[in-house]
Amino acid sequence: MRTVCCLSIQGSFAAAFESPVGHAILAQTTETTKTTPAAADTNPVRTFGGFVDTYDAWDINTPRNFNRALTASMKTFSRRALATALLAGVVIVTAPSFTHAQAAPDTAVKVSFGGFVDAYYAYDFNRPRVIDRQYTTQPARHNEFNVNLGFVDATLTGPRVHGRLALQTGTSVQSNYAGEPRIGSVSGPDLSRLIQEAFVGYQLTRTLWVDGGVFFSHMGMESWISRDNPVYSRSLVADYSPYYQSGARAIWTATSALTLRLDLINGWQNIAETNSAKAVGIRVDYAVSPSTSLSYYNFAGDEASDSVRSADGSHLRLFNGVGAKFAPTSRLSFLFELDEGRQRRGDALAGWSEWWGYTAVARYALTPSVAIDGRTERFDDPDQVLITTGGPNGFRANGASLGIDVIPAPRLLWRSGVRGFDATEKVFAKRSRLSHGDGFFVTSFALTF
């Protein structure tokens, strides 16, 4: 009878290699220690915990052989125990950090999804034959139930990156994006009007962000989204200054009260380019107090096509505006905006064409769920730079409106109002003739989700 003595490595160290690092190291160790096995009865191969262990078999009935076996096995055990201890130490130290790097999500970056639907009915007292209303983008249709604005969006916010993608539709979209240029086969309003915003941004410093893409305009005091304005329908100065633009912008929060923005853009409210020139603009917002803020914004760019500029010289457009918001109490708030613009007439006519306008709005909350609002406004564009009437004296009109807002339930807003205009010239269509005046009634249900 022969007895075989063998010593090998197993036990507690094997558990250390259950981590991703241990498996990776073991794979390499097993690969490098593979040998061609000898005869099964003289040099068998066994594995423990992923290690490959070879041993010799001796007859221990002979003292000499027993001593040889014991000595060799102890040397093998010492070497491999030391190697295993070092390897286990590496695993214990590195495994937690490796697991954290692979498994821990970046909780600082968040993505939120939302949407908005504004459905309305409007009745124009002039009853235009073509149903389309003149001179305003909201409401845009007469005697018709329709969607003023609907959009879905995804917004990403993080410590160093942010962005927003919003796709939209509605009659105000159709009206406002009608002027998008169609140059070439892949530009124009068919695509542009679907994009409310699509931009990405990076935080260069703690107070400076740089964004690129399509984003809301830096001009004006009213929003493209109706729920964010004190009055449901937008003022003429808002409808005749850009709501959106395409390019790059830098936003610097100089202090907690002062924010500055610089925009390099394609032009005056256009995603697709109209010419080879670019435009620039700045905005400054200053919070005088928690209840009062002041704003200044401008624009400079040539809006004529390259062919017109080549034949007739520069048609540089310059625009400046100031605005203020004031809330003396929690219930009462005011908004004011004054804009002035001018554009070169070119070499043939020389000089400048000018326009200007203002709006003043007051809003009072009767209860937490009911508010009333009133507005006065004027807009003058005698040279028809922005508003084409076909008459000799262009567009010059005063306006006023009254409205009421009700919040029947959270996220739901019911807004109604009446609005009227009076122009110095007969510029408003009234059935088959023109009129000095126009007015409408509108009611809207808007839901935010």
Buried (B, 14 or more C-beta within 10 A) or exposed (E): EEEEBEBBBEEEBBEBBEBBBBEEBBEEBEEEEEEEEEEEEEEBBEEEBBBBBBBBBBEBEEEEBBEBBBEBBEEBEEEBEEBBEEBBEEBEEBBEEBEEEEEEEEEEEEEEEEEBBBBBBBBBBBEBEEEBBBBBBBBBBBEBEBBBBBBBBEBBBBEEBBBBBBBBBBBBBBBBBEEBBEEEEEBBBEEBBBBBBBBBBEBEEEEBBBBBBBBBBBBBBBEBBBBEBBBBBBBBBBBBBBBBBBBBBBBBBEEEEEBBBBBBBBBBBBBBBBBEBEBEBBBBBBBEEEEBBBBEBBBEBBBBBEEBBEEBBBBBBBBBBBBBBBBEEEEEBBBBBBBBBBBBBBEEEEEBBBBBBBBBBBBEBEEEBEBBBBBBBBBBBBBBBBBEBEBEBBBBBBBBBBBBBBBEEEEEBBBBBBBBBBBBBBBBBBEEEBBBBBBBBBBBBBBBE
